[in-house]
Amino acid sequence: MNQGKRYIRNTVFVLYGTAALYVGMNRLYLSTVDAGTPQWLRSTLSLGLAAAPEPEPAPELKPADVALLRDFTRLSVAGDFTVEVVGAAQYKVSFTMAPDHPMQLRSWQKDGLLRLVGDDNSGGAVAVLRIETPALTSINAQNLSQLTLRGLQAQELSVNARNVAAVRLQENAVGHWKLYSNVPVDVRVDKATLSAGSLQTNGKLAIRYGE
């Protein structure tokens, strides 16, 4: 066998061997690597390739004891009810609903974010969630009958409204508002709120001046 043919043969053997080793190592990696495997062994078994991270599980929403909710600076609220967010010296959360429209309010809290979700039997405008807070930087609101923000103080406040029927800004001292809505919505803004800062809008918002 001449030198050229020998070189081609050896190259083919090396390619087949590399492919078999790669498949074998990946099978070994899948069968032996778990959450407790040291990082050096992970790297060795995966031939230096990082495994795809597992998706973070959705947070578990538990029935809310609203009297205990505090120490949040961001809000996420969803449900067919009215929400009032009021600036105050202390945290206080209350939920009022009509007797003929019982519902469950669930919550989840982490890293300054408070998430509150009402079930499908929220009762519309007859149910009112009132949140008093001394500090707030952002609000995500979804499916609300009305969102009222009153007496808030902040350098900047971001409001992301999705399928919210109405928004009211009253007596606020916010330097800069960032407002967004995915559906057409009237935003009622009073003179005090306008005098205190500027409004930056995005989406389908119509600013209406007045009480």
C-alpha positions in Angstrom: 0.0 0.0 0.0 1.4 3.3 -1.0 1.8 6.3 1.4 -1.2 8.2 0.0 -3.7 5.4 0.4 -2.3 4.7 3.9 -2.9 8.3 4.9 -6.5 8.3 3.6 -7.2 5.0 5.5 -5.8 6.4 8.8 -7.8 9.6 8.4 -11.0 7.6 8.0 -10.3 5.5 11.1 -9.6 8.6 13.1 -12.9 10.2 12.0 -14.9 7.1 12.9 -13.1 6.8 16.2 -13.8 10.4 17.1 -17.5 10.1 16.2 -17.9 6.9 18.4 -16.1 8.6 21.3 -18.4 11.6 21.1 -21.6 9.5 21.1 -20.3 7.4 23.9 -19.3 10.3 26.1 -22.7 12.1 25.5 -24.5 8.9 26.6 -22.3 8.7 29.6 -23.0 12.3 30.4 -26.7 12.0 30.1 -26.7 8.9 32.4 -24.4 10.1 35.1 -24.7 13.9 35.4 -27.3 15.2 37.8 -27.7 18.3 40.1 -25.1 17.0 42.5 -22.4 16.3 39.9 -19.2 18.4 40.5 -18.5 21.1 37.8 -15.1 19.5 36.8 -16.8 16.2 36.1 -19.6 17.9 34.1 -17.0 19.6 31.9 -15.0 16.3 31.5 -18.1 14.2 30.6 -19.5 16.8 28.3 -16.2 17.3 26.4 -16.3 20.9 27.6 -19.8 21.7 26.3 -22.2 23.2 28.7 -25.5 21.5 29.2 -28.6 23.4 28.4 -30.0 25.0 31.6 -33.3 23.7 32.9 -36.1 26.2 32.7 -37.0 27.9 36.0 -40.3 26.6 37.4 -43.2 29.0 37.5 -43.7 30.5 41.0 -46.3 28.9 43.2 -49.1 31.2 43.9 -50.6 30.7 47.4 -53.8 32.0 49.0 -53.0 35.6 50.1 -53.0 36.7 53.7 -53.2 40.3 52.6 -52.7 41.7 56.1 -49.1 40.3 56.1 -48.0 41.6 52.6 -45.3 44.3 52.9 -41.7 45.2 51.9 -42.3 45.3 48.1 -41.3 48.0 45.6 -42.7 46.3 42.4 -46.3 45.2 41.8 -47.9 42.7 39.5 -51.7 42.5 39.7 -54.1 40.5 37.6 -57.8 39.9 37.9 -61.2 41.3 37.0 -61.5 43.8 39.8 -60.6 47.4 40.7 -57.1 48.2 42.1 -56.2 51.3 44.1 -52.5 51.9 44.8 -52.0 54.7 47.3 -48.9 56.3 48.7 -48.6 56.0 52.4 -46.1 55.9 55.2 -46.7 52.2 56.0 -47.6 49.1 54.0 -51.2 48.0 54.1 -53.1 45.7 51.7 -56.9 45.1 51.9 -59.4 43.3 49.6 -63.1 44.0 49.6 -65.6 42.0 47.6 -69.4 41.7 47.4 -70.9 38.7 49.3 -72.5 37.4 46.1 -69.1 37.5 44.3 -66.7 35.4 46.5 -63.2 34.8 45.1 -59.8 33.8 46.0 -56.8 36.1 45.9 -53.4 34.4 45.5 -49.9 35.9 46.0 -46.2 35.3 45.4 -43.4 37.5 46.7 -39.7 37.6 46.0 -36.9 40.2 45.6 -39.1 43.1 46.1 -41.8 41.9 43.7 -45.3 41.3 44.9 -47.6 39.4 42.6 -51.3 39.2 43.2 -53.7 37.2 41.1 -57.5 36.9 41.4 -59.4 33.8 40.1 -61.9 33.9 37.3 -64.8 34.8 39.6 -63.4 38.1 40.7 -66.7 40.0 40.4 -65.7 42.9 38.3 -65.9 46.4 39.7 -67.6 45.3 42.8 -64.3 43.9 44.1 -61.6 46.4 45.2 -58.0 45.7 46.0 -56.4 48.6 47.9 -52.6 48.7 48.3 -50.9 51.3 50.4 -47.1 51.6 50.0 -44.3 54.0 50.9 -42.2 53.1 47.8 -42.9 51.9 44.3 -40.9 51.7 41.1 -43.1 49.6 38.7 -46.6 48.3 38.2 -47.7 45.5 35.9 -51.5 45.4 35.7 -53.6 42.9 33.7 -57.4 42.5 33.1 -58.4 45.1 35.7 -61.7 46.9 35.7 -59.9 50.0 36.8 -56.4 51.1 38.0 -56.1 54.1 40.3 -52.8 55.5 41.4 -53.1 58.2 44.1 -50.6 60.1 46.2 -47.5 58.2 45.0 -44.0 59.7 45.3 -41.1 58.6 43.1 -38.5 59.9 40.8 -39.7 57.4 38.1 -42.6 55.0 37.9 -43.3 52.5 35.1 -46.9 51.3 34.5 -47.5 48.4 32.1 -51.2 48.0 31.6 -52.6 45.0 29.6 -56.3 44.8 29.0 -57.0 47.4 31.7 -60.3 49.2 31.2 -59.5 52.5 32.8 -56.5 54.3 34.5 -56.6 57.3 36.9 -53.6 59.3 38.1 -54.5 61.5 41.1 -52.4 63.7 43.4 -49.1 62.1 42.6 -45.6 63.5 42.9 -43.8 61.4 40.4 -41.0 63.0 38.4 -41.3 60.8 35.3 -44.0 58.4 34.2 -43.5 55.5 31.7 -47.0 54.4 30.6 -47.9 51.5 28.3 -51.1 49.9 27.2 -51.7 47.1 24.7 -55.4 48.1 24.2 -57.1 51.6 23.8 -57.5 53.1 27.3 -58.3 56.5 28.7 -55.8 57.7 31.3 -57.4 60.4 33.5 -54.7 62.7 34.9 -55.3 65.5 37.4 -53.5 68.9 37.6 -51.3 67.9 40.6 -49.9 64.8 38.8 -49.2 66.8 35.6 -47.5 69.6 37.6 -45.1 67.2 39.4 -43.6 65.5 36.4 -43.6 64.3 32.8 -45.5 61.6 31.0 -43.9 59.2 28.5 -46.5 57.1 26.8 -46.3 54.0 24.5 -49.0 51.9 23.0 -52.7 52.7 22.8 -53.2 55.4 25.5 -55.4 58.6 25.4 -54.5 61.1 28.0 -57.5 62.9 29.4 -57.0 65.9 31.7 -59.3 66.4 34.7 -60.3 64.7 37.9 
